[in-house]
Amino acid sequence: MTWSGDVHMQPGILMFAGAVGSAHTHAHAAVQIMIVDDGVVTVTDGNGHREVVRSVVIPSGAVHSLSASEGARGRAIYVDSTIGMGRRIQPPESDLGGVAEWSNRGRTAVAMTDRGDDSDLEYAARLVDSLSGGKQPSNLRDLHPALEHALTILPERLSGPITLADTAARVSISSGRLGRIFNDQLQMSFSTYIRWLRLRRAMEVMSSGASLTTSAHEAGFTDSAHLNRICHSMFGLTPSAATGNLTWN
């Protein structure tokens, strides 16, 4: 079963709606909220525990795979864990949990959120409010100024090489300190974040009809094989499977 349907992108959020396919073991740098409308979707976590889910919230960095039945349909919302919305619903790194907990969070959020006449993106925002209790968690700190600066300039530099040392120099902090801030405040390494940014950019370029090779180079990947490896590791799919049957809006 292949993924096919509509994708909406806006800063910090990627929203898919349509036919749900399977995905090999992977871990993405975003919080994923999935709602299954039809068919059967089984999620397996990094410890091998599996559960048939109707709704699930998978933390950023959590290893998992998906198995979907023929005719499975649903919605998948990827919330960038660098923005306030994503940080509000990302658990501490020491408590990423497993599939049973992810499924329980999903069921609770869906039960608390009236679908109403909202657009898909509006509904996604209201799901996040439900997941966070509509409140800012007490442990959600403001981003370090150097990190905020880095998050601003990095998307503008994706077409070329990016290093932690160069980025740290640009935001006037030591590379060791900046690396620790990424891990502490975003719960991901600097290199993981750069791979996520490059993958998002490549998908945006591919959505406009560009070839795999062109998309890879535009996003700063060494070649299409490099893009293929990163897409597998973060989505459990090849780039063509991730984008080939999708309509981008």
Order of alpha helices (4+ residues) and beta strands (2+ residues): beta-beta-beta-beta-beta-beta-beta-beta-beta-alpha-alpha-alpha-alpha-alpha-alpha-alpha-alpha-alpha-alpha-beta
